[in-house]
Structures are given as C-alpha cells and as structure tokens.
C-alpha cells in the first residue's frame, strides 16, 4: 500500500526553565508583558507532524512518501529519514526560506510558551500530488496533516478531483480555520483523526453534529490520551481500544503522530481497525517513554512481546509477519 503523508517538516528547539512561569507574571501588568527566561537546557530535535508520522511508519517497515516543503538546511534530516525507510524524493526545497522551527520553553509545572516559524512550509501550497503519484506508480492513501492551510486545502481538493482516498488530520490547525475551511478538509475523508477536544471543536466549527460528520467520513478516529482511542463508523457500534501500559512517562511530544504512524501502518498491512488502533497505541507509548518524537527504538521481537502483553497473543501473532 502506497501511503503519502503531507504536512509540516520542522526542527524542534526545546528548552527547560527551572521555575514556574506563573511566578513571573504580574496580574495587573499582563497587557504589557516583557519577560526573558534563563533556561537550563536546550535540545534540538527532528520534528514536524509529517516528519514524525513518516519516521514511525518507516520504523514499522513501510516506505511512506513524505510531502512537504523545507529549506536548504534539510540535508542531515533528509539523510536520517532516508536511513529509516522514508521516501523523501518529493520534498520541495525552498530557495528562500529555512526549514520550519518550533521553539518551546517548558517550566517545572509543564506549562509551555512556544512559537512556530513557518519558514519554507508556506511553499507547500505549490506542490502537486499527481507527479508524485506518477513517480511511485499511484497513491492508495494521502494523509493530509497540519501544514500551510492553503496547502492542506489544495491537497484535499486534488485528492477529490483525482479520486485518491485521503485521510484528514487537521489537528492544531483547527484553531485558526473557519467553519467552511474545516468542512472542506473533512468532507469525504476515508479517515478523520482528532483528539477529544478537536472532535468537539470540529463539530462546533462545521455546525455538523457527530452523526452528520460520521455520514461524511469513512472512519472517525478519536484519540483519548490515557483512555486510549475510540473508532466510529456510520451505522456501526463504536469501538473503544484502551491505551497500552506505559513504563515511564518522559515526553509527550509526538505521541499523537506516532499513533497515526502505527494505525496507518497496520491499515496498510490489511489488519482490522481494532488491531490498527492497538498498534498505534503501542507505538505512541514508545514515543511517550522517550525524549523526542523520533528518538525511540525497538526490535520486532520486543514490539511483538509488548503488543501481546497489552492486547493478547492473537494481536501479536497477527502482527508477526509484518514486523519480521
């Protein structure tokens, strides 16, 4: 199954402030805040939603096609993804802008102050999907994840026009989009991915009820954090899949991206929706137990063992031929 992932490709600059932001804020002066925080740590990691999702799929043995826009500073990141099974040939390289940057400072209470520089990501709107489909022999599914809003709209429309199945993953871009834009992104999607809050926000912005959205998408996948995931299809009973056990929570960055990686990988293998959710949940745990969205490792044997412990030996055996 040839799966393409469109979305952000970025470098994360993550800093730690040894204190509490709240202690530095003066309530009656919030209209003119001017603060500088001396941080103890700086970690620079590979990131971006599309980059994280493709990395996870590559770790599970697929060869996902990454579609996005970067700067000429992407060489090392490209090499990393190439080594982990990602097809990066269709990534557009800007002649004007740097690769997008996510800069985030976290305090002792896990509150965060962050900025996102879009950079080259703004040029993703110029990417056509058809030449990519021609290069790889056709596309079976295109995941449209958070990106330049115009790029998301253009890729959605091209999928509709060309009859390419697509999955909608608007995520954090929901906050800046108007109702008509959201309706355009999700109508006709084979899969709709959101978390619990985004599910409610999508309903509010579109003006569509839960039932109306279900009538317009093939499968609605709602991640519930520590409660697992819920899968809904029109006319069928809902399916709840509990989260996999976590050994130690280290960093939540990229957890949702990893879930999508595992879910789409299992779907590409032809496994059931329940099994896809279980594999997505387990891959998300690997990310939660590591510092960064692409810093985790596992062996096929170890992954199968944890899958069996979490969801039973039948799940492990069904995944076995794909994890060899």
Secondary structure by P-SEA (a helix, b strand, c coil): cbbbbbbbbbbbbbbbbcccccccccccccccccccccccbbbbbbbcaaaaaaaaaaaaccbbbbbbcccccaaaaaaaaaaaccccccbbbbcccccbbbbbbbccccccccccccccccccccccaaaaaaaaccccbbbbcccaaaaaaaaaaaaaaabbbbbbccccccccccaaaaaaacccccbbbbcaaaaaaaaaaacccaaaaaaaccbbbbbcccccbbbbcccccbbbbbbccccccccccaaaaaaaaaaaaaaaacccaaaaaaaaaaaaaaaaaccccccccccaaaaaaaaaacccaaaaaaaccccc
